[in-house]
Amino acid sequence: MRRVLRFVVADQRGMSLAEILVACVIIAIGLVGLLSAVPTASYGIQEGQQLSTATFLANQRLEQVRNAQWVAAPAADTLGVSASTSVAPTSGGLTTFADETPMAAPYSGFSRTVRITDCGVGAGCGGIVDPGLRQVTVAVSYRPSTATGVAAVGTTKSAIVSMLMAQR
Protein backbone atom coordinates (compact mmCIF):
# COMPACT_ATOMS: atom_id res chain seq x y z
CA MET A 1 0.00 0.00 0.00
CA ARG A 2 2.85 2.27 0.82
CA ARG A 3 4.38 1.62 -2.53
CA VAL A 4 1.21 2.68 -4.36
CA LEU A 5 1.00 5.84 -2.29
CA ARG A 6 4.59 6.77 -3.07
CA PHE A 7 3.95 6.24 -6.78
CA VAL A 8 0.91 8.54 -6.71
CA VAL A 9 2.78 11.25 -4.81
CA ALA A 10 5.86 11.00 -7.02
CA ASP A 11 3.77 11.15 -10.23
CA GLN A 12 1.98 14.43 -9.45
CA ARG A 13 2.50 17.03 -12.15
CA GLY A 14 1.52 20.69 -12.18
CA MET A 15 2.23 23.93 -13.94
CA SER A 16 5.37 25.83 -13.19
CA LEU A 17 5.39 29.55 -12.48
CA ALA A 18 6.93 30.25 -15.90
CA GLU A 19 4.09 28.43 -17.68
CA ILE A 20 1.49 30.41 -15.73
CA LEU A 21 3.19 33.72 -16.56
CA VAL A 22 3.34 32.86 -20.28
CA ALA A 23 -0.36 31.97 -20.25
CA CYS A 24 -1.21 35.27 -18.51
CA VAL A 25 0.81 37.25 -21.07
CA ILE A 26 -0.97 35.55 -23.98
CA ILE A 27 -4.39 36.24 -22.43
CA ALA A 28 -3.43 39.88 -21.73
CA ILE A 29 -2.35 40.43 -25.35
CA GLY A 30 -5.65 39.03 -26.56
CA LEU A 31 -7.67 41.22 -24.20
CA VAL A 32 -5.76 44.38 -25.20
CA GLY A 33 -6.50 43.63 -28.85
CA LEU A 34 -10.15 43.10 -28.04
CA LEU A 35 -10.39 46.30 -26.00
CA SER A 36 -8.91 48.37 -28.82
CA ALA A 37 -11.94 47.47 -30.96
CA VAL A 38 -14.47 48.84 -28.43
CA PRO A 39 -14.09 52.57 -29.28
CA THR A 40 -14.32 51.82 -33.00
CA ALA A 41 -17.45 49.75 -32.50
CA SER A 42 -19.12 52.37 -30.31
CA TYR A 43 -18.26 55.06 -32.90
CA GLY A 44 -19.96 52.98 -35.59
CA ILE A 45 -23.07 52.55 -33.46
CA GLN A 46 -23.22 56.29 -32.72
CA GLU A 47 -22.72 57.21 -36.39
CA GLY A 48 -25.52 54.86 -37.41
CA GLN A 49 -27.83 56.34 -34.79
CA GLN A 50 -27.11 59.89 -35.98
CA LEU A 51 -27.69 59.00 -39.64
CA SER A 52 -30.95 57.19 -38.78
CA THR A 53 -32.17 60.20 -36.80
CA ALA A 54 -31.24 62.60 -39.62
CA THR A 55 -33.06 60.45 -42.17
CA PHE A 56 -36.12 60.24 -39.92
CA LEU A 57 -36.20 64.04 -39.47
CA ALA A 58 -35.84 64.59 -43.23
CA ASN A 59 -38.66 62.16 -44.04
CA GLN A 60 -40.82 63.73 -41.32
CA ARG A 61 -40.51 67.19 -42.90
CA LEU A 62 -41.02 65.72 -46.39
CA GLU A 63 -44.37 64.33 -45.23
CA GLN A 64 -45.33 67.73 -43.79
CA VAL A 65 -44.49 69.38 -47.11
CA ARG A 66 -46.43 66.72 -49.00
CA ASN A 67 -49.50 67.53 -46.88
CA ALA A 68 -49.22 71.28 -47.54
CA GLN A 69 -51.89 72.75 -49.77
CA TRP A 70 -50.83 73.65 -53.31
CA VAL A 71 -53.74 74.65 -55.49
CA ALA A 72 -54.06 76.75 -58.64
CA ALA A 73 -54.96 79.92 -56.70
CA PRO A 74 -51.69 81.54 -55.51
CA ALA A 75 -53.38 83.01 -52.43
CA ALA A 76 -54.06 79.49 -51.12
CA ASP A 77 -50.54 78.22 -51.87
CA THR A 78 -49.12 77.13 -48.50
CA LEU A 79 -46.28 75.22 -50.16
CA GLY A 80 -44.25 78.11 -51.58
CA VAL A 81 -41.11 78.19 -53.72
CA SER A 82 -37.46 78.90 -52.84
CA ALA A 83 -35.97 81.87 -54.68
CA SER A 84 -32.55 80.15 -54.64
CA THR A 85 -30.81 77.15 -53.09
CA SER A 86 -29.90 79.20 -50.01
CA VAL A 87 -33.36 80.65 -49.26
CA ALA A 88 -36.29 78.97 -47.50
CA PRO A 89 -39.53 78.66 -49.51
CA THR A 90 -41.98 81.58 -49.39
CA SER A 91 -45.52 82.18 -50.55
CA GLY A 92 -47.11 85.62 -50.58
CA GLY A 93 -44.13 87.07 -48.72
CA LEU A 94 -44.40 84.55 -45.86
CA THR A 95 -41.91 81.78 -45.18
CA THR A 96 -43.70 78.45 -45.45
CA PHE A 97 -41.01 76.05 -44.20
CA ALA A 98 -38.35 78.00 -42.32
CA ASP A 99 -34.82 76.72 -41.79
CA GLU A 100 -34.32 75.08 -38.40
CA THR A 101 -30.71 75.73 -37.42
CA PRO A 102 -30.40 74.27 -34.85
CA MET A 103 -33.56 72.29 -34.25
CA ALA A 104 -35.40 72.28 -30.94
CA ALA A 105 -34.58 69.74 -28.22
CA PRO A 106 -34.08 66.79 -28.25
CA TYR A 107 -32.64 67.27 -31.76
CA SER A 108 -30.46 70.30 -30.99
CA GLY A 109 -27.46 68.75 -32.75
CA PHE A 110 -29.29 68.72 -36.08
CA SER A 111 -30.16 71.43 -38.63
CA ARG A 112 -32.99 71.03 -41.15
CA THR A 113 -33.58 72.97 -44.38
CA VAL A 114 -36.30 72.73 -47.02
CA ARG A 115 -35.85 73.92 -50.60
CA ILE A 116 -38.69 73.88 -53.13
CA THR A 117 -37.89 74.38 -56.81
CA ASP A 118 -40.50 75.29 -59.43
CA CYS A 119 -40.10 72.80 -62.29
CA GLY A 120 -41.84 75.14 -64.74
CA VAL A 121 -39.02 77.71 -64.70
CA GLY A 122 -35.67 77.57 -66.49
CA ALA A 123 -34.15 74.13 -66.95
CA GLY A 124 -36.81 72.55 -64.75
CA CYS A 125 -36.10 69.73 -62.35
CA GLY A 126 -33.64 67.20 -63.69
CA GLY A 127 -34.73 67.84 -67.27
CA ILE A 128 -38.46 67.82 -66.48
CA VAL A 129 -40.07 71.16 -67.34
CA ASP A 130 -43.64 71.31 -66.07
CA PRO A 131 -45.36 74.20 -64.24
CA GLY A 132 -47.49 71.65 -62.38
CA LEU A 133 -44.46 70.12 -60.63
CA ARG A 134 -42.21 71.24 -57.81
CA GLN A 135 -39.13 69.50 -56.53
CA VAL A 136 -38.89 69.34 -52.75
CA THR A 137 -35.47 68.74 -51.18
CA VAL A 138 -35.03 68.34 -47.43
CA ALA A 139 -31.52 68.28 -45.96
CA VAL A 140 -30.72 67.45 -42.34
CA SER A 141 -27.14 68.18 -41.25
CA TYR A 142 -25.30 67.15 -38.10
CA ARG A 143 -21.80 67.09 -36.64
CA PRO A 144 -20.69 63.46 -36.65
CA SER A 145 -19.18 61.70 -33.68
CA THR A 146 -15.59 60.53 -33.82
CA ALA A 147 -13.67 58.09 -31.68
CA THR A 148 -12.47 61.06 -29.60
CA GLY A 149 -15.81 62.89 -29.32
CA VAL A 150 -17.62 65.25 -31.68
CA ALA A 151 -16.04 66.28 -34.99
CA ALA A 152 -14.46 69.70 -35.41
CA VAL A 153 -16.66 72.75 -36.03
CA GLY A 154 -17.44 73.03 -39.72
CA THR A 155 -17.35 69.27 -40.26
CA THR A 156 -20.87 68.12 -41.03
CA LYS A 157 -22.65 65.18 -42.60
CA SER A 158 -26.08 65.34 -44.17
CA ALA A 159 -29.06 63.18 -44.98
CA ILE A 160 -30.84 64.53 -48.07
CA VAL A 161 -34.22 63.34 -49.36
CA SER A 162 -35.98 64.67 -52.41
CA MET A 163 -39.28 64.19 -54.25
CA LEU A 164 -41.31 65.66 -57.08
CA MET A 165 -44.70 66.98 -56.04
CA ALA A 166 -47.59 67.51 -58.45
CA GLN A 167 -50.19 70.21 -58.06
CA ARG A 168 -53.52 68.91 -56.71
C-alpha positions as CSV (number, residue, x, y, z in Angstrom):
1,M,0.0,0.0,0.0
2,R,2.9,2.3,0.8
3,R,4.4,1.6,-2.5
4,V,1.2,2.7,-4.4
5,L,1.0,5.8,-2.3
6,R,4.6,6.8,-3.1
7,F,3.9,6.2,-6.8
8,V,0.9,8.5,-6.7
9,V,2.8,11.2,-4.8
10,A,5.9,11.0,-7.0
11,D,3.8,11.1,-10.2
12,Q,2.0,14.4,-9.5
13,R,2.5,17.0,-12.2
14,G,1.5,20.7,-12.2
15,M,2.2,23.9,-13.9
16,S,5.4,25.8,-13.2
17,L,5.4,29.6,-12.5
18,A,6.9,30.2,-15.9
19,E,4.1,28.4,-17.7
20,I,1.5,30.4,-15.7
21,L,3.2,33.7,-16.6
22,V,3.3,32.9,-20.3
23,A,-0.4,32.0,-20.3
24,C,-1.2,35.3,-18.5
25,V,0.8,37.3,-21.1
26,I,-1.0,35.5,-24.0
27,I,-4.4,36.2,-22.4
28,A,-3.4,39.9,-21.7
29,I,-2.3,40.4,-25.4
30,G,-5.7,39.0,-26.6
31,L,-7.7,41.2,-24.2
32,V,-5.8,44.4,-25.2
33,G,-6.5,43.6,-28.8
34,L,-10.2,43.1,-28.0
35,L,-10.4,46.3,-26.0
36,S,-8.9,48.4,-28.8
37,A,-11.9,47.5,-31.0
38,V,-14.5,48.8,-28.4
39,P,-14.1,52.6,-29.3
40,T,-14.3,51.8,-33.0
41,A,-17.5,49.7,-32.5
42,S,-19.1,52.4,-30.3
43,Y,-18.3,55.1,-32.9
44,G,-20.0,53.0,-35.6
45,I,-23.1,52.6,-33.5
46,Q,-23.2,56.3,-32.7
47,E,-22.7,57.2,-36.4
48,G,-25.5,54.9,-37.4
49,Q,-27.8,56.3,-34.8
50,Q,-27.1,59.9,-36.0
51,L,-27.7,59.0,-39.6
52,S,-30.9,57.2,-38.8
53,T,-32.2,60.2,-36.8
54,A,-31.2,62.6,-39.6
55,T,-33.1,60.5,-42.2
56,F,-36.1,60.2,-39.9
57,L,-36.2,64.0,-39.5
58,A,-35.8,64.6,-43.2
59,N,-38.7,62.2,-44.0
60,Q,-40.8,63.7,-41.3
61,R,-40.5,67.2,-42.9
62,L,-41.0,65.7,-46.4
63,E,-44.4,64.3,-45.2
64,Q,-45.3,67.7,-43.8
65,V,-44.5,69.4,-47.1
66,R,-46.4,66.7,-49.0
67,N,-49.5,67.5,-46.9
68,A,-49.2,71.3,-47.5
69,Q,-51.9,72.7,-49.8
70,W,-50.8,73.6,-53.3
71,V,-53.7,74.7,-55.5
72,A,-54.1,76.8,-58.6
73,A,-55.0,79.9,-56.7
74,P,-51.7,81.5,-55.5
75,A,-53.4,83.0,-52.4
76,A,-54.1,79.5,-51.1
77,D,-50.5,78.2,-51.9
78,T,-49.1,77.1,-48.5
79,L,-46.3,75.2,-50.2
80,G,-44.2,78.1,-51.6
81,V,-41.1,78.2,-53.7
82,S,-37.5,78.9,-52.8
83,A,-36.0,81.9,-54.7
84,S,-32.6,80.2,-54.6
85,T,-30.8,77.2,-53.1
86,S,-29.9,79.2,-50.0
87,V,-33.4,80.6,-49.3
88,A,-36.3,79.0,-47.5
89,P,-39.5,78.7,-49.5
90,T,-42.0,81.6,-49.4
91,S,-45.5,82.2,-50.6
92,G,-47.1,85.6,-50.6
93,G,-44.1,87.1,-48.7
94,L,-44.4,84.5,-45.9
95,T,-41.9,81.8,-45.2
96,T,-43.7,78.4,-45.4
97,F,-41.0,76.0,-44.2
98,A,-38.4,78.0,-42.3
99,D,-34.8,76.7,-41.8
100,E,-34.3,75.1,-38.4
101,T,-30.7,75.7,-37.4
102,P,-30.4,74.3,-34.9
103,M,-33.6,72.3,-34.2
104,A,-35.4,72.3,-30.9
105,A,-34.6,69.7,-28.2
106,P,-34.1,66.8,-28.3
107,Y,-32.6,67.3,-31.8
108,S,-30.5,70.3,-31.0
109,G,-27.5,68.7,-32.7
110,F,-29.3,68.7,-36.1
111,S,-30.2,71.4,-38.6
112,R,-33.0,71.0,-41.2
113,T,-33.6,73.0,-44.4
114,V,-36.3,72.7,-47.0
115,R,-35.8,73.9,-50.6
116,I,-38.7,73.9,-53.1
117,T,-37.9,74.4,-56.8
118,D,-40.5,75.3,-59.4
119,C,-40.1,72.8,-62.3
120,G,-41.8,75.1,-64.7
121,V,-39.0,77.7,-64.7
122,G,-35.7,77.6,-66.5
123,A,-34.2,74.1,-67.0
124,G,-36.8,72.6,-64.8
125,C,-36.1,69.7,-62.3
126,G,-33.6,67.2,-63.7
127,G,-34.7,67.8,-67.3
128,I,-38.5,67.8,-66.5
129,V,-40.1,71.2,-67.3
130,D,-43.6,71.3,-66.1
131,P,-45.4,74.2,-64.2
132,G,-47.5,71.7,-62.4
133,L,-44.5,70.1,-60.6
134,R,-42.2,71.2,-57.8
135,Q,-39.1,69.5,-56.5
136,V,-38.9,69.3,-52.8
137,T,-35.5,68.7,-51.2
138,V,-35.0,68.3,-47.4
139,A,-31.5,68.3,-46.0
140,V,-30.7,67.4,-42.3
141,S,-27.1,68.2,-41.3
142,Y,-25.3,67.1,-38.1
143,R,-21.8,67.1,-36.6
144,P,-20.7,63.5,-36.7
145,S,-19.2,61.7,-33.7
146,T,-15.6,60.5,-33.8
147,A,-13.7,58.1,-31.7
148,T,-12.5,61.1,-29.6
149,G,-15.8,62.9,-29.3
150,V,-17.6,65.2,-31.7
151,A,-16.0,66.3,-35.0
152,A,-14.5,69.7,-35.4
153,V,-16.7,72.7,-36.0
154,G,-17.4,73.0,-39.7
155,T,-17.3,69.3,-40.3
156,T,-20.9,68.1,-41.0
157,K,-22.6,65.2,-42.6
158,S,-26.1,65.3,-44.2
159,A,-29.1,63.2,-45.0
160,I,-30.8,64.5,-48.1
161,V,-34.2,63.3,-49.4
162,S,-36.0,64.7,-52.4
163,M,-39.3,64.2,-54.2
164,L,-41.3,65.7,-57.1
165,M,-44.7,67.0,-56.0
166,A,-47.6,67.5,-58.4
167,Q,-50.2,70.2,-58.1
168,R,-53.5,68.9,-56.7
